[in-house]
Amino acid sequence: MAEQASGWQGFWERGGIWRALLLAVVYYGLYELFGFLLGLAFPEGGAARGDEGSAADVLIGTMLPIVFGSAVLVAFAASLGWVKELFGPQPVRGRRWMWIAIVVVLAINVSSLLSIDYGEAGFVLVATWLLTGLFVGFAEEVLTRGFVVNLMRKAGHGEIAVALASAGIFAALHAGNRFTSDQGQGVTALQVVYTFGFGLCMYLALRVTGTLWGPILLHASTDPTLFLHAEFPTGGVFGLLPALSTFLVIATGAVLLIVLIVSERRRTRQATDTGAVAR
């Protein structure tokens, strides 16, 4: 048993992009399978789920699969002994300019909160979405800013590659919406670009806060507020940022990616020059 555990842990300790991709594919498959089985047990429009978009529908169709996904990821982390490693202080810290990513996303989310018609949405639906958002933020960030980042760093990749892998895999997971929902190809393509930019912002949030809980909580405040704003808008000035959120996040991610590349290359040169002087 000890040798089996050692082999299992040793395989993942080597890290690398292919292991990160393997983990993402397996996770996505299990998540979709659980959602499919739930759909068979509790079909859409049935008595248990009620109307589409209702609190019960969100609970069964959206929250329970992501709760299952969260449990799978925690169990996987425990099997590797990585729980403390994932949730402890980050070994690579950020720079002050990285706070821009947090400010942009947080500004959008706060504006969304201030532009929701809570009377029309109802307390139960709002509470259900906020709780769902916590699990969405937890599962997606543990997978992509937790495991993917850790696996890339274990293989010795630089932070530019780490950031691109984390955001790229996060975006690729959302490409599956083309086949698991009725949204069109154009909408899915825009969503993939958006989630890549959002993933870069979450990576920067990981760096600058120094903990995985930073992007988890920031992500947890994003999905429910944007959804509720889209379904129950009040209009007015606070609705402007949420309405432009897709393009704001894409633009922010693109600009900050360029800054990250320049910053990391400069940091690498400084470290190389310092090492040369020390020798």
Secondary structure, DSSP 8 states (H G I E B T S, - for coil): -HHHHHHHHHHHHT--HHHHHHHHHHHHHHHHHHHHHHHHHS-TTSTTT-STTSHHHHIIIIIHHHHHHHHHHHHHHHHHT-HHHHHS--SS---GGGHHHHHHHHHHHHHHHTTB-HHHH-HHHHHHHHHHHHHHHHHHHIIIIIIIHHHHHHTT--HHHHHHHHHHHHHHHHHTHHHHSS--HHHHHHHHHHHHHHHHHHHHHHHHHSSTHHHHHHHHTTHHHHHHHHHSB--SGGGHHHHTHHHHHHHHHHHHHHHHHHHHHHHHHHHHHHHHHH-
